[in-house]
Amino acid sequence: MGLFDKVFKSERDIVKKEIEEVPWHALTESNQLEEIEKESEKQPIVIFKHSTSCGISKMVLKKFEREYDLPKDKEVRLYFLDLLANRGISNEVASRFGVRHESPQMIILKDRKVVHHASHQSIELENVKEHI
């Protein structure tokens, strides 16, 4: 990094600071599903199923993360499920919650029940806001 770069921040650096990071929690163990169901009694739960090899999934994830602006005090917990690394868990999610597997997919739980699910371009932050 040159002296010029140290003195003048780029527009990209300024925008980066304004973007709220999505507080993802990794969903990597099937025994987490029981905990997630219990948690849904206290706060809404979002499960985002993502295929790391799919361009559409990557595009939808980036859009969701770019638009994410929920205040830290909002009661919602977000779980991220990497489908390629955890296909068995994805199948369990589909079976346990009665939602056909799709990718990418967002499932919102409240009181142990699915209150909303969406896939592909239907995944919107506004859906999360409606259910919290």
N, C-alpha and C positions, 0 to 999 in steps of 0.2 A: 504494500500500500504506500503510495507516494505522499509527499507533503500536501499536495493539492487535495488528495482524497481525505486526509486527516482534518483539514480545515473546513472543507465544504462537504456537507452531507448530501447525498443524492436524494432525489424524490422517492426512490424505492426504499431507502433506509428510513425515511420519515414515515412512509405508509406502513412499513413493517411494524413500527412501534405502535401504530394505531390499531392493528389487527389483534383481536382478542384470540388467544389460543383456545382451542377446543380441549376441554379437560377429559380426554379419553381415558377409559380404564380398559385394559386388555382383557378380553374374554378368551381364556386359553385352556380352561379346565371344565369338564362337564359338571363337576360338583359345585361350580359357581352358579349354576342355573337355579338351584334351590335357594341360595342366598339372594339372588336377583329377584326371585318371586317374593321373598319376604321383604326385601327392600321396597318393592313396588307398593306395599301397604302404607309406607311412610312418605314416599315421593315417587313421581313418575320416573320410569326407566326407559331409556332409548337403547336399542341394540342396532348397531349399524353393521351389516354384513357386506364385506368388501372383497372382491377378487383382485388380487395384485397383478394378475396377468390380463385383465380386461380394460381396454381403453375407455369404454363407457363408464365402468365403475370408477376408474380414476378421475374422470371428468366430473362425475356426480359428487364424489368425495371432496374434490377441490372446491367445487361450487359451494357445498355445504360449509366447509371450513372457512371459506372466504366470507360468507354471509353471516357466520356465527357471531352473534352479538348479545348473547344472554348475559345478564349481570351475574357476578359470582354469587350473589345471595339468592338466586333463583334455585328452588329445590328441584333439581333434576340430576340424574346420574346417567352418563353416557358410556356405553360399552362398545368397544370396537372388536369385531370378529374378522380375522384374516381367514378367508374361506379355504385358501390353498393349504395353509398350515393346520387348519382345524375343521376339516370337512365333517368329521363325526359330530362335533359340537353343533355345527350348522344343521345337520340332520335332526339332532336332538331338539334344537330350538323349534324346528318345523313341527315335529311330533308333539312336543310338550305344549306348545301354544296354538296348535291347529292352524298354522299359517304355511301355505305351500312355499317351498324354497325358491327364492329368486336371487339374482345378483346383478347389481347391488340391491340391497333391501334395507329398509328401516322399519323397525317394530317398536311401538310405544306401548308400555305396560303401566297399568294403574290397578291397584288392588288385585294383583295376580291375574288380571285379564288384559287381553290385547284390546286397546281402545282405538288404535290406528295402525295400519301398515301400508307401506308404499314401496314401489320398486322403480328403478331406472329414473327417468326425468321427473317422475311424480314425487320424488323425495325432495321435500322443501323444509327449510327451517320454520316456516310459518305453521306447519303441521305440529311441530314440537310446541311452539308458543301457544297454540290452541288448546293443548292438553296439559299445560302446567298451571 
